[in-house]
Amino acid sequence: MNRRERHDAILAVVRDHPVSTQTELAEELRRRGHDVVQTTVSRDIAELGLVKVRAPSGRLVYAPPGAPDADRLRALGLAIRRFARTVEAAGPLVVVRTPPGCANALAQALDAADHPGIAGTVAGDDTIFVAPREGFSSAALGDELNHELMEGAA
């Protein structure tokens, strides 16, 4: 197996299997039929820029750079419940309404969350336009953000 194939295999493992240590990663690669040693895996982790993020279970696991961290997504949910009044899909965008003066704070939280479905935001005084990433529909993203908003209403 060459370096590129090994890197692809490592990325596949961390995307669909929670691994917390280099040893766990090497064992999972071997289980999938790749002949690797822990020292090579250690170097590959550094070359790929893998980071540790908190999984929903609370456990720290390896993830590709830029992967959403459960703590950031939890903070986003809190910000939505604090600032958002309504969330609705409108054409290719999601429109979020806030009290006057609060849109910028919520837009910053949306951007900082590094949500995989959000490409970016534009905020006014009480309205935010949220642009979904390619492959994410505004309806699905709007439903997800609306679900976060309704969590606090129960």
GULO-921683 format. One record per atom (N, C-alpha, C): residue number from 1; x, y, z; atom name; residue in three letters. Coordinates in pm, 1 decimal. Example, Ala and Ser with C-alpha at 12.3 -4.5 7.8 and 13.67 -1.06 7.14 Angstrom:
2
REC   k       c1       c2       c3  a   r
REC   1   1319.0   -569.0    780.0  N ala
REC   1   1230.0   -450.0    780.0 CA ala
REC   1   1320.0   -330.0    780.0  C ala
REC   2   1285.0   -225.0    708.0  N ser
REC   2   1367.0   -106.0    714.0 CA ser
REC   2   1290.0      3.0    787.0  C ser
This chain:
154
REC   k       c1       c2       c3  a   r
REC   1     86.0   -117.5      0.0  N met
REC   1      0.0      0.0      0.0 CA met
REC   1     90.4    123.4      0.0  C met
REC   2     62.4    215.9    -92.4  N asn
REC   2    142.1    337.0    -95.5 CA asn
REC   2     85.1    440.6      2.4  C asn
REC   3    155.6    550.5     16.0  N arg
REC   3    118.8    654.0    113.4 CA arg
REC   3    -21.3    710.5     85.9  C arg
REC   4    -51.1    738.4    -39.4  N arg
REC   4   -182.1    794.8    -73.9 CA arg
REC   4   -294.4    697.8    -38.3  C arg
REC   5   -277.3    570.5    -70.5  N glu
REC   5   -378.8    470.1    -35.6 CA glu
REC   5   -396.3    460.5    115.2  C glu
REC   6   -286.1    466.3    187.6  N arg
REC   6   -290.3    460.2    334.3 CA arg
REC   6   -363.2    581.6    389.8  C arg
REC   7   -334.1    700.0    336.1  N his
REC   7   -402.8    822.0    380.9 CA his
REC   7   -552.7    812.1    353.2  C his
REC   8   -590.4    762.4    235.8  N asp
REC   8   -732.5    745.3    203.3 CA asp
REC   8   -798.3    647.8    300.2  C asp
REC   9   -727.3    539.8    333.6  N ala
REC   9   -782.2    440.4    426.8 CA ala
REC   9   -798.8    500.1    566.2  C ala
REC  10   -703.0    580.2    610.0  N ile
REC  10   -711.2    645.0    742.2 CA ile
REC  10   -830.4    740.0    746.3  C ile
REC  11   -847.1    821.0    642.5  N leu
REC  11   -959.8    914.1    639.0 CA leu
REC  11  -1092.8    839.4    639.7  C leu
REC  12  -1099.3    726.9    569.8  N ala
REC  12  -1222.3    647.0    570.6 CA ala
REC  12  -1251.3    593.7    710.3  C ala
REC  13  -1149.3    549.0    780.9  N val
REC  13  -1168.8    496.2    916.0 CA val
REC  13  -1220.3    605.0   1008.8  C val
REC  14  -1155.5    722.1   1010.1  N val
REC  14  -1195.8    825.0   1106.9 CA val
REC  14  -1331.9    885.0   1072.8  C val
REC  15  -1374.7    872.0    947.9  N arg
REC  15  -1507.7    922.9    912.1 CA arg
REC  15  -1619.0    829.0    957.1  C arg
REC  16  -1592.3    696.5    959.2  N asp
REC  16  -1701.8    606.4    994.6 CA asp
REC  16  -1674.6    515.9   1113.2  C asp
REC  17  -1569.4    542.8   1188.3  N his
REC  17  -1539.9    461.4   1306.8 CA his
REC  17  -1472.3    550.7   1411.0  C his
REC  18  -1530.2    565.0   1530.5  N pro
REC  18  -1466.7    651.6   1630.9 CA pro
REC  18  -1339.2    587.5   1687.8  C pro
REC  19  -1226.1    651.9   1664.7  N val
REC  19  -1099.1    604.4   1718.9 CA val
REC  19  -1034.2    717.2   1798.6  C val
REC  20   -986.0    682.2   1917.0  N ser
REC  20   -928.8    782.3   2006.2 CA ser
REC  20   -777.2    781.1   2012.9  C ser
REC  21   -716.4    669.4   1975.6  N thr
REC  21   -571.1    658.6   1988.3 CA thr
REC  21   -510.0    610.5   1857.0  C thr
REC  22   -378.9    631.1   1845.5  N gln
REC  22   -307.4    582.1   1728.4 CA gln
REC  22   -314.1    429.8   1722.8  C gln
REC  23   -307.0    367.0   1837.3  N thr
REC  23   -314.0    221.2   1843.0 CA thr
REC  23   -449.0    171.2   1792.0  C thr
REC  24   -557.9    234.9   1835.9  N glu
REC  24   -690.8    196.4   1787.1 CA glu
REC  24   -700.5    214.1   1635.8  C glu
REC  25   -644.3    322.6   1585.0  N leu
REC  25   -648.0    349.0   1441.7 CA leu
REC  25   -569.5    242.0   1365.9  C leu
REC  26   -450.4    208.9   1413.4  N ala
REC  26   -368.9    105.3   1348.9 CA ala
REC  26   -441.1    -29.7   1351.8  C ala
REC  27   -503.7    -62.3   1464.5  N glu
REC  27   -576.9   -189.0   1475.4 CA glu
REC  27   -693.8   -193.3   1377.4  C glu
REC  28   -768.2    -82.6   1365.5  N glu
REC  28   -881.7    -78.6   1272.8 CA glu
REC  28   -833.3    -90.8   1128.4  C glu
REC  29   -721.6    -26.7   1094.6  N leu
REC  29   -665.9    -39.9    960.0 CA leu
REC  29   -625.4   -183.9    932.1  C leu
REC  30   -561.6   -248.1   1029.8  N arg
REC  30   -523.2   -388.9   1012.2 CA arg
REC  30   -647.2   -477.0    997.2  C arg
REC  31   -751.2   -448.6   1074.5  N arg
REC  31   -876.0   -525.0   1065.7 CA arg
REC  31   -936.0   -513.0    924.7  C arg
REC  32   -913.5   -397.7    861.5  N arg
REC  32   -964.5   -375.1    725.4 CA arg
REC  32   -867.9   -424.7    617.6  C arg
REC  33   -762.3   -495.5    660.7  N gly
REC  33   -671.8   -558.7    565.2 CA gly
REC  33   -550.0   -478.4    525.8  C gly
REC  34   -520.0   -370.6    597.9  N his
REC  34   -402.9   -288.8    564.9 CA his
REC  34   -289.8   -320.3    662.0  C his
REC  35   -172.5   -348.0    608.9  N asp
REC  35    -56.6   -381.1    690.1 CA asp
REC  35     14.1   -251.7    731.1  C asp
REC  36     -9.8   -206.5    855.0  N val
REC  36     48.5    -80.9    903.8 CA val
REC  36    108.8   -102.0   1041.9  C val
REC  37    201.2    -12.7   1075.3  N val
REC  37    257.3    -11.0   1210.9 CA val
REC  37    223.3    123.2   1273.9  C val
REC  38    222.6    127.2   1404.7  N gln
REC  38    180.6    246.0   1478.2 CA gln
REC  38    266.5    367.5   1444.6  C gln
REC  39    396.3    351.3   1425.0  N thr
REC  39    481.9    467.4   1395.8 CA thr
REC  39    445.4    531.6   1261.5  C thr
REC  40    409.5    449.4   1162.4  N thr
REC  40    366.8    503.0   1033.7 CA thr
REC  40    234.3    576.4   1048.7  C thr
REC  41    143.5    518.1   1126.3  N val
REC  41     13.9    581.2   1150.9 CA val
REC  41     34.1    715.9   1220.2  C val
REC  42    125.9    722.5   1314.1  N ser
REC  42    154.7    847.4   1385.1 CA ser
REC  42    199.5    955.9   1287.1  C ser
REC  43    288.2    922.4   1197.0  N arg
REC  43    336.2   1018.7   1096.3 CA arg
REC  43    221.3   1059.4   1003.7  C arg
REC  44    139.2    962.1    963.1  N asp
REC  44     26.9    991.8    875.2 CA asp
REC  44    -73.6   1085.8    940.7  C asp
REC  45    -98.6   1067.8   1069.5  N ile
REC  45   -190.6   1156.7   1142.2 CA ile
REC  45   -142.3   1300.3   1132.8  C ile
REC  46    -12.6   1320.3   1152.6  N ala
REC  46     44.3   1455.4   1144.1 CA ala
REC  46     35.2   1509.7   1001.2  C ala
REC  47     67.1   1426.8    901.8  N glu
REC  47     63.1   1471.6    762.2 CA glu
REC  47    -78.3   1507.9    718.6  C glu
REC  48   -177.3   1432.0    766.4  N leu
REC  48   -316.5   1458.7    730.3 CA leu
REC  48   -376.9   1573.3    810.2  C leu
REC  49   -310.3   1613.7    917.5  N gly
REC  49   -362.4   1721.1   1001.7 CA gly
REC  49   -485.6   1680.3   1081.1  C gly
REC  50   -495.3   1550.4   1113.2  N leu
REC  50   -610.8   1504.8   1190.7 CA leu
REC  50   -614.9   1577.2   1324.4  C leu
REC  51   -734.5   1602.5   1370.9  N val
REC  51   -754.7   1670.9   1498.4 CA val
REC  51   -840.8   1583.8   1587.7  C val
REC  52   -836.7   1611.1   1716.3  N lys
REC  52   -925.0   1541.5   1809.1 CA lys
REC  52  -1044.9   1631.5   1835.0  C lys
REC  53  -1164.6   1574.3   1821.8  N val
REC  53  -1287.6   1646.8   1849.4 CA val
REC  53  -1370.6   1564.5   1947.0  C val
REC  54  -1461.9   1631.8   2013.3  N arg
REC  54  -1548.2   1561.8   2107.1 CA arg
REC  54  -1667.8   1505.2   2030.8  C arg
REC  55  -1682.9   1373.9   2035.6  N ala
REC  55  -1796.0   1306.4   1971.8 CA ala
REC  55  -1920.7   1328.2   2057.2  C ala
REC  56  -2039.4   1304.0   2002.1  N pro
REC  56  -2161.3   1318.3   2081.9 CA pro
REC  56  -2159.1   1235.7   2210.5  C pro
REC  57  -2082.7   1125.7   2209.3  N ser
REC  57  -2071.2   1041.7   2329.1 CA ser
REC  57  -1988.2   1109.4   2438.4  C ser
REC  58  -1918.2   1218.2   2402.3  N gly
REC  58  -1830.4   1285.8   2497.5 CA gly
REC  58  -1685.3   1243.9   2484.1  C gly
REC  59  -1659.6   1140.1   2409.3  N arg
REC  59  -1524.6   1085.6   2390.4 CA arg
REC  59  -1449.2   1166.8   2285.5  C arg
REC  60  -1319.1   1191.5   2308.5  N leu
REC  60  -1236.1   1258.5   2208.2 CA leu
REC  60  -1194.5   1156.5   2103.2  C leu
REC  61  -1217.9   1191.2   1976.0  N val
REC  61  -1185.6   1100.7   1865.8 CA val
REC  61  -1116.2   1177.7   1754.4  C val
REC  62  -1040.9   1104.3   1670.9  N tyr
REC  62   -975.7   1167.0   1556.4 CA tyr
REC  62  -1078.7   1204.8   1450.4  C tyr
REC  63  -1052.7   1317.2   1383.2  N ala
REC  63  -1138.6   1364.3   1275.3 CA ala
REC  63  -1053.1   1442.3   1175.9  C ala
REC  64  -1100.0   1451.3   1051.3  N pro
REC  64  -1027.6   1534.2    953.9 CA pro
REC  64  -1029.5   1679.8    997.9  C pro
REC  65   -932.1   1759.6    954.0  N pro
REC  65   -933.7   1901.4    990.5 CA pro
REC  65  -1064.5   1966.0    947.4  C pro
REC  66  -1119.4   2051.8   1032.0  N gly
REC  66  -1242.8   2121.1    999.8 CA gly
REC  66  -1368.1   2042.6   1031.9  C gly
REC  67  -1355.7   1923.6   1088.1  N ala
REC  67  -1474.5   1845.5   1123.5 CA ala
REC  67  -1549.0   1915.0   1236.6  C ala
REC  68  -1680.6   1906.6   1234.6  N pro
REC  68  -1756.4   1972.9   1340.2 CA pro
REC  68  -1734.2   1907.5   1474.9  C pro
REC  69  -1712.9   1986.8   1573.5  N asp
REC  69  -1694.6   1940.2   1710.4 CA asp
REC  69  -1830.7   1945.5   1779.9  C asp
REC  70  -1864.2   1840.2   1851.9  N ala
REC  70  -1994.1   1834.2   1920.0 CA ala
REC  70  -2013.5   1953.5   2013.3  C ala
REC  71  -1905.5   2003.1   2076.2  N asp
REC  71  -1917.4   2119.0   2165.5 CA asp
REC  71  -1959.5   2243.8   2087.2  C asp
REC  72  -1901.8   2263.6   1967.6  N arg
REC  72  -1939.2   2379.5   1885.4 CA arg
REC  72  -2084.2   2368.6   1840.3  C arg
REC  73  -2126.4   2247.1   1804.4  N leu
REC  73  -2264.8   2229.8   1760.3 CA leu
REC  73  -2362.1   2247.9   1876.8  C leu
REC  74  -2321.1   2206.9   1996.5  N arg
REC  74  -2404.0   2228.3   2115.1 CA arg
REC  74  -2416.3   2378.5   2142.5  C arg
REC  75  -2305.7   2451.1   2129.2  N ala
REC  75  -2307.1   2596.4   2149.3 CA ala
REC  75  -2395.5   2663.9   2044.8  C ala
REC  76  -2395.4   2611.5   1922.4  N leu
REC  76  -2482.2   2665.8   1818.8 CA leu
REC  76  -2628.1   2647.9   1857.7  C leu
REC  77  -2663.7   2531.0   1908.7  N gly
REC  77  -2800.9   2507.1   1952.6 CA gly
REC  77  -2844.0   2606.0   2059.5  C gly
REC  78  -2754.4   2634.0   2153.9  N leu
REC  78  -2785.4   2731.7   2258.5 CA leu
REC  78  -2805.8   2870.8   2199.3  C leu
REC  79  -2719.6   2908.6   2105.0  N ala
REC  79  -2731.5   3040.9   2043.3 CA ala
REC  79  -2861.1   3052.9   1963.8  C ala
REC  80  -2898.5   2947.6   1893.9  N ile
REC  80  -3024.3   2951.3   1817.8 CA ile
REC  80  -3142.1   2969.2   1912.8  C ile
REC  81  -3142.7   2892.4   2021.6  N arg
REC  81  -3253.5   2903.9   2116.8 CA arg
REC  81  -3256.1   3040.6   2185.7  C arg
REC  82  -3139.1   3101.9   2199.7  N arg
REC  82  -3132.4   3232.8   2266.7 CA arg
REC  82  -3175.3   3345.8   2173.8  C arg
REC  83  -3131.9   3342.1   2047.0  N phe
REC  83  -3149.3   3457.1   1959.1 CA phe
REC  83  -3253.9   3441.2   1848.3  C phe
REC  84  -3277.2   3319.7   1799.9  N ala
REC  84  -3366.2   3304.4   1684.5 CA ala
REC  84  -3512.7   3312.2   1725.9  C ala
REC  85  -3588.9   3380.5   1644.0  N arg
REC  85  -3734.8   3384.1   1663.4 CA arg
REC  85  -3802.9   3290.5   1564.9  C arg
REC  86  -3759.6   3294.5   1439.9  N thr
REC  86  -3813.8   3204.4   1337.6 CA thr
REC  86  -3702.2   3158.6   1244.8  C thr
REC  87  -3723.1   3041.1   1186.5  N val
REC  87  -3631.1   2985.4   1087.2 CA val
REC  87  -3717.0   2930.3    974.7  C val
REC  88  -3685.9   2970.9    849.9  N glu
REC  88  -3761.6   2915.9    738.0 CA glu
REC  88  -3675.1   2909.8    613.3  C glu
REC  89  -3696.4   2805.1    535.3  N ala
REC  89  -3630.9   2793.9    405.6 CA ala
REC  89  -3700.0   2890.3    310.2  C ala
REC  90  -3620.3   2960.7    230.9  N ala
REC  90  -3674.2   3055.3    132.4 CA ala
REC  90  -3589.2   3043.0      6.6  C ala
REC  91  -3638.5   2964.8    -88.0  N gly
REC  91  -3560.4   2941.0   -209.1 CA gly
REC  91  -3432.8   2867.2   -173.7  C gly
REC  92  -3319.6   2914.4   -222.3  N pro
REC  92  -3194.0   2844.3   -195.2 CA pro
REC  92  -3132.6   2879.9    -59.6  C pro
REC  93  -3194.3   2968.4     15.1  N leu
REC  93  -3139.4   3014.1    143.2 CA leu
REC  93  -3229.1   2974.6    259.3  C leu
REC  94  -3175.0   2989.4    379.6  N val
REC  94  -3253.0   2977.7    502.3 CA val
REC  94  -3254.4   3117.5    563.9  C val
REC  95  -3372.7   3163.2    601.8  N val
REC  95  -3387.5   3295.3    662.0 CA val
REC  95  -3415.3   3276.6    810.5  C val
REC  96  -3332.3   3342.3    892.6  N val
REC  96  -3347.5   3336.2   1037.7 CA val
REC  96  -3379.0   3476.9   1086.6  C val
REC  97  -3485.7   3490.3   1162.1  N arg
REC  97  -3524.6   3620.2   1220.2 CA arg
REC  97  -3487.6   3619.9   1368.0  C arg
REC  98  -3439.3   3736.0   1414.2  N thr
REC  98  -3398.6   3753.2   1553.8 CA thr
REC  98  -3461.8   3881.6   1607.6  C thr
REC  99  -3451.3   3904.4   1737.8  N pro
REC  99  -3488.8   4036.6   1788.8 CA pro
REC  99  -3394.6   4142.1   1728.2  C pro
REC 100  -3436.7   4268.3   1723.2  N pro
REC 100  -3349.8   4373.6   1668.9 CA pro
REC 100  -3212.5   4374.6   1738.9  C pro
REC 101  -3108.5   4384.1   1656.8  N gly
REC 101  -2972.5   4393.0   1709.5 CA gly
REC 101  -2906.2   4260.2   1740.7  C gly
REC 102  -2974.1   4147.9   1720.3  N cys
REC 102  -2920.0   4016.9   1759.2 CA cys
REC 102  -2871.7   3931.5   1642.0  C cys
REC 103  -2900.6   3974.6   1520.2  N ala
REC 103  -2866.0   3891.4   1405.3 CA ala
REC 103  -2715.2   3867.6   1394.0  C ala
REC 104  -2635.6   3970.0   1418.6  N asn
REC 104  -2491.0   3954.8   1404.0 CA asn
REC 104  -2435.2   3851.6   1501.1  C asn
REC 105  -2482.5   3852.4   1625.4  N ala
REC 105  -2433.9   3756.0   1724.9 CA ala
REC 105  -2467.8   3613.1   1683.9  C ala
REC 106  -2589.6   3592.1   1635.1  N leu
REC 106  -2627.5   3456.7   1593.6 CA leu
REC 106  -2554.6   3416.0   1465.6  C leu
REC 107  -2537.0   3506.9   1372.2  N ala
REC 107  -2462.9   3475.7   1249.6 CA ala
REC 107  -2319.5   3435.5   1282.2  C ala
REC 108  -2258.9   3504.8   1377.3  N gln
REC 108  -2122.5   3469.1   1418.9 CA gln
REC 108  -2121.4   3328.4   1477.6  C gln
REC 109  -2221.3   3292.2   1557.5  N ala
REC 109  -2228.7   3157.2   1615.2 CA ala
REC 109  -2249.4   3052.7   1505.1  C ala
REC 110  -2331.7   3085.0   1405.8  N leu
REC 110  -2352.2   2993.5   1293.6 CA leu
REC 110  -2221.9   2970.5   1217.7  C leu
REC 111  -2147.4   3076.8   1193.3  N asp
REC 111  -2019.5   3064.7   1122.9 CA asp
REC 111  -1915.9   2990.2   1206.9  C asp
REC 112  -1909.0   3020.6   1334.8  N ala
REC 112  -1808.1   2959.4   1422.9 CA ala
REC 112  -1834.0   2811.6   1447.6  C ala
REC 113  -1959.4   2767.6   1432.9  N ala
REC 113  -1992.4   2627.5   1459.0 CA ala
REC 113  -1930.2   2533.2   1356.8  C ala
REC 114  -1890.2   2586.8   1242.8  N asp
REC 114  -1830.6   2504.7   1138.2 CA asp
REC 114  -1923.2   2388.9   1102.0  C asp
REC 115  -2052.3   2418.5   1095.3  N his
REC 115  -2153.9   2318.5   1060.4 CA his
REC 115  -2126.9   2269.0    919.0  C his
REC 116  -2130.2   2138.6    895.7  N pro
REC 116  -2097.6   2087.6    762.6 CA pro
REC 116  -2195.3   2130.7    653.7  C pro
REC 117  -2315.2   2174.6    690.9  N gly
REC 117  -2413.4   2214.2    591.5 CA gly
REC 117  -2422.8   2362.6    566.9  C gly
REC 118  -2341.5   2442.9    638.8  N ile
REC 118  -2351.1   2588.6    625.3 CA ile
REC 118  -2225.8   2643.2    556.8  C ile
REC 119  -2246.7   2706.5    440.8  N ala
REC 119  -2134.9   2767.9    369.6 CA ala
REC 119  -2101.0   2903.8    428.2  C ala
REC 120  -2204.5   2979.0    470.9  N gly
REC 120  -2180.2   3110.4    527.8 CA gly
REC 120  -2310.1   3182.0    557.3  C gly
REC 121  -2295.8   3300.3    616.5  N thr
REC 121  -2412.3   3379.5    656.1 CA thr
REC 121  -2392.9   3525.1    617.4  C thr
REC 122  -2505.5   3594.5    602.9  N val
REC 122  -2506.0   3739.8    587.0 CA val
REC 122  -2608.6   3791.3    686.4  C val
REC 123  -2566.3   3883.1    774.1  N ala
REC 123  -2655.5   3931.2    879.8 CA ala
REC 123  -2686.1   4078.5    863.5  C ala
REC 124  -2811.9   4110.3    889.0  N gly
REC 124  -2855.0   4249.2    900.6 CA gly
REC 124  -2876.6   4277.9   1048.2  C gly
REC 125  -2976.4   4359.4   1078.4  N asp
REC 125  -3006.6   4393.9   1216.9 CA asp
REC 125  -3085.5   4283.6   1285.8  C asp
REC 126  -3187.0   4230.3   1215.8  N asp
REC 126  -3271.8   4128.1   1276.5 CA asp
REC 126  -3299.1   4010.3   1183.0  C asp
REC 127  -3220.5   3999.5   1075.1  N thr
REC 127  -3240.6   3892.9    977.2 CA thr
REC 127  -3105.2   3838.1    933.6  C thr
REC 128  -3101.2   3705.4    918.2  N ile
REC 128  -2979.8   3638.4    870.7 CA ile
REC 128  -3016.7   3554.2    749.7  C ile
REC 129  -2937.1   3564.1    643.5  N phe
REC 129  -2947.5   3473.2    530.3 CA phe
REC 129  -2838.1   3368.3    550.3  C phe
REC 130  -2878.0   3242.3    552.6  N val
REC 130  -2784.2   3131.1    569.8 CA val
REC 130  -2776.1   3056.7    436.9  C val
REC 131  -2656.0   3044.5    383.0  N ala
REC 131  -2635.4   2975.2    255.9 CA ala
REC 131  -2591.1   2831.2    283.0  C ala
REC 132  -2670.9   2734.1    239.1  N pro
REC 132  -2630.4   2594.0    255.9 CA pro
REC 132  -2514.9   2559.0    162.8  C pro
REC 133  -2433.7   2464.3    204.8  N arg
REC 133  -2325.5   2413.7    119.6 CA arg
REC 133  -2385.1   2330.1      6.3  C arg
REC 134  -2306.7   2312.0    -97.4  N glu
REC 134  -2344.5   2224.8   -208.3 CA glu
REC 134  -2379.7   2087.3   -152.2  C glu
REC 135  -2491.6   2033.9   -195.8  N gly
REC 135  -2534.2   1902.5   -147.7 CA gly
REC 135  -2629.6   1907.8    -29.5  C gly
REC 136  -2649.4   2026.4     28.8  N phe
REC 136  -2743.5   2043.5    139.5 CA phe
REC 136  -2857.9   2131.3     89.9  C phe
REC 137  -2979.4   2087.2    110.0  N ser
REC 137  -3093.1   2168.6     67.1 CA ser
REC 137  -3126.8   2270.8    174.8  C ser
REC 138  -3183.0   2382.4    131.5  N ser
REC 138  -3224.8   2483.6    228.2 CA ser
REC 138  -3337.0   2428.7    316.2  C ser
REC 139  -3422.9   2343.5    259.8  N ala
REC 139  -3533.0   2285.6    338.2 CA ala
REC 139  -3478.8   2198.0    451.1  C ala
REC 140  -3381.7   2111.5    420.5  N ala
REC 140  -3325.5   2022.7    522.7 CA ala
REC 140  -3249.7   2102.5    628.6  C ala
REC 141  -3170.3   2201.4    585.5  N leu
REC 141  -3096.7   2283.2    680.4 CA leu
REC 141  -3193.2   2364.6    766.5  C leu
REC 142  -3296.9   2420.3    704.4  N gly
REC 142  -3397.4   2494.8    779.5 CA gly
REC 142  -3466.4   2407.3    882.4  C gly
REC 143  -3500.1   2283.9    843.4  N asp
REC 143  -3562.4   2190.7    938.0 CA asp
REC 143  -3470.7   2162.2   1056.1  C asp
REC 144  -3341.6   2141.9   1027.2  N glu
REC 144  -3246.1   2113.3   1134.6 CA glu
REC 144  -3233.8   2232.2   1230.9  C glu
REC 145  -3220.6   2351.8   1177.1  N leu
REC 145  -3209.4   2470.3   1262.5 CA leu
REC 145  -3339.9   2494.7   1338.1  C leu
REC 146  -3452.7   2470.0   1272.9  N asn
REC 146  -3582.1   2484.6   1339.1 CA asn
REC 146  -3596.9   2384.8   1452.8  C asn
REC 147  -3546.2   2264.0   1432.7  N his
REC 147  -3549.0   2162.3   1538.7 CA his
REC 147  -3471.5   2212.5   1660.1  C his
REC 148  -3356.1   2274.4   1637.1  N glu
REC 148  -3277.1   2330.6   1747.5 CA glu
REC 148  -3357.2   2440.1   1819.4  C glu
REC 149  -3426.1   2522.3   1742.6  N leu
REC 149  -3506.6   2630.0   1800.5 CA leu
REC 149  -3618.5   2573.1   1887.3  C leu
REC 150  -3682.6   2469.2   1839.3  N met
REC 150  -3796.3   2410.1   1911.5 CA met
REC 150  -3753.0   2329.8   2034.7  C met
REC 151  -3626.2   2289.0   2040.8  N glu
REC 151  -3575.5   2215.8   2157.8 CA glu
REC 151  -3601.8   2295.8   2285.9  C glu
REC 152  -3583.8   2426.3   2279.4  N gly
REC 152  -3603.2   2510.4   2397.4 CA gly
REC 152  -3746.9   2540.7   2428.1  C gly
REC 153  -3837.0   2513.7   2332.9  N ala
REC 153  -3977.7   2546.7   2353.6 CA ala
REC 153  -4053.7   2437.4   2429.3  C ala
REC 154  -3995.0   2321.2   2440.0  N ala
REC 154  -4064.5   2208.6   2503.9 CA ala
REC 154  -4073.9   2223.8   2653.6  C ala
